[in-house]
Amino acid sequence: MRTYAVPEIVLGFLLGIVISVFVAMFAPLTIVADPTGHVFWGLSAHGWTAVATVALAVVTAGLALAAIWQVWSIRDEATRSRTIEACDRYDTDPILDGSLLALSAARQAGELDQNPIAFKTRIATILNYLDAIAIGIDQDLYIEELAKDHLEHVVRRTVALYIDSGMAARAGLDPTNYHRLQALAVKWAPRTPIRRP
């Protein structure tokens, strides 16, 4: 079942009000009669009051739509900023950076393969960060395409290095705790074209 966002609900509600007001105000224009017989451009004073009321309703509806659009734009921009900030942490966070450098050095020296348990916290730090990105994407807190542009290679490489290789399990981490991250890596994997003879 489709869920509706707040701007869609408000827009539908306001549209219903505008239609109701328009019908209620426009219908009497055809039957408004002025007992004195004074008319201006075919409408009596009561008719012009009805026209002004309808015009006010239309202007109010326009302002409400502009407000809804602005709220939607602000939310969209906030989501974009939040996504970029979360992705940027991979390059700027000192804890992530320290863990990445330590794991890289340990992998090159062969220490990671010999004693993965000693690097359990460092591996968990990287996997937890990327899993948080995957959860944020899953819950629409982050924009997936924007996150993919920044982290696609990182996600796929990290999952291959630590989960698919069994390194996380050897370090004492449960790979099933990172099922969203694994699903994201699969989703972001390049599609191979079907070759036909």
N, C-alpha and C positions, 0 to 999 in steps of 0.2 A: 504494500500500500504506500502511495506517495505521501510524504509529509510536506507541508507547506511552510515556507519561511515566513517570518513576521511581516516583512514588507509585502509579500503576496497577499496575506490575510488582510492587512490594513488597506491595501489597494482595492481588493474586492469589496470590503466594507464601504469604503469611500465611494466607489463606483455605484454601489447600490443606493447610497444616500443621494448622490447626484442625480441618478435616474429618477428616483422617487420625487425629489424636489422639482426636477424639470417637468415631469408629468403633472404634478400637483399645481405648479404655477403656470404652465403654458396652456393647459386645457381651459382655464377660465377666460383666457384672452379672447376667445371667440364669442363668449356670451356676456362679457362685461358691458353694462349699459350705464350711461351717465344720465340721471334724471334731468339735468339741466341742458343736455344736448351739446355741451362743449366738447369738441374733439380736436386733437392735434395729430396730424398724419394718420388719421383713421382710428386713433385710440383715445379713450377718455382718460381722466386722471387715474381712475382705478386700473385701467389697462397699462398705463405707464408705470404705476407702482408694481404691477405684476412683472413687467419687463425688467425693471430695475432689480427686483428680487431674483429673477432667473439669472440675470447678468452677475449679480453678487454670488449666487451659488456656483456659477461657472468659474468665476475668478477664484473663489475659495477652493474649488476642486483643483484648479490649476496650481494654486499655491501648495495644496496638500500633496499633489503629485510631485512637484518640485522638491518638497521636503523629503518625501519617500525616496526619490532618486538620490538626494544628497546623503541620506542615511545609508543607503545601499553602497554608494561610492566610498563613503568613509569606511564602512565595514570591509569592502573589497581591498581598499588600500591598506587597512590594518592587517588583513590576512596576508597580503603580499609582503609587507614589512616583517611580520612575524615569521614568515617562511624564510625570507632572506637572512634574518638574524639567526634563526636556528641553523641554517645551512652554513652560515659564516662561522659559527662556533667551531666547526671542524678545523678551520685554519687559525683561529685566534685564541681559543681556550687553552690556557697553559697546562691544565691537567690532561686534556686530550693530546696536546702536543707532546708532553712528557711521556705519556703512555705510548704514543706512536713511535717516538724516537727510541724508547727502550725496547719495544718489540722488534723494531727494524734491526737494531744492533744485535739483539739476542738471536734473531733469525739468521743474520749473516755469520755470527760466531758459532752457530749450531747449538747454542744453549737452550733455545726455545724448544727445539725438537728433543733434546736430552732430558730437560726438566720443565715441562710445561706448567706444572703445579706452582712453581715459583713465580709464574707470570699470570696467575689466575686473575688477580685484581686488575692488572693492566688490560687483559683481554676482555674482562667484564666491563671495564670502563668504555672501551670502544664499542662493544656490542650493545651495551645499554643506551649509549648515545644514539646509535643508528636505529635501534629498536624504538626509541622515543620518537624519532622522525617518522618511522613507519606507522606507529600508533597515531601520531598527529595527522598524517595523511589519511589514514583509515577513518578518523573521526572528523574529517573536514576542517581541521584546525590549520592545516597547511595546504598550499596549492601543489598538487602532485606534479604537474608539468614543470613548474618552477623548481621544485626540489629535485626533480629528475635531471634537469639541466645542470644543476650544481653537483649532485651527489651520485649520479648513476654509476659511474665507474667505481667510486669508493664503496658503494653498497655491494655491488657484484663482486668486487675483489675481496672485500672483508669477509663476506659470506663464504667465498671459495677458500680463503686462507684459514679461517678459524672454525667454521661450522661444517662445511662439506668435507674438509680434510680430516675432521675428527679431533682437531687440536683443542677446541673448547671442551669437548667431553673428556679428553685426556687431562686437561687442566682442572677438572672437577666441576665444570659448568654443565647445566642441563640444556642441551640445544633446543628442546621443546619450549623453553621459556622465550625463545626468539622466533616463534612461528610467524609472527607478522613481518619481521625483517626478512625471513626466508621467503615468504610469499611475495614480498616486494621485489626481492632479487630475481625471482622467477618471472614476475610480471615485467620487469625492466630488461630481461634478457633479450638479446637481439633475436628477431624472428628469422629463421633460415627459409629461403624461398624453396618451394617445392619444385624439384627438377623433373621434368617429363621427358621421356625418351623421344 
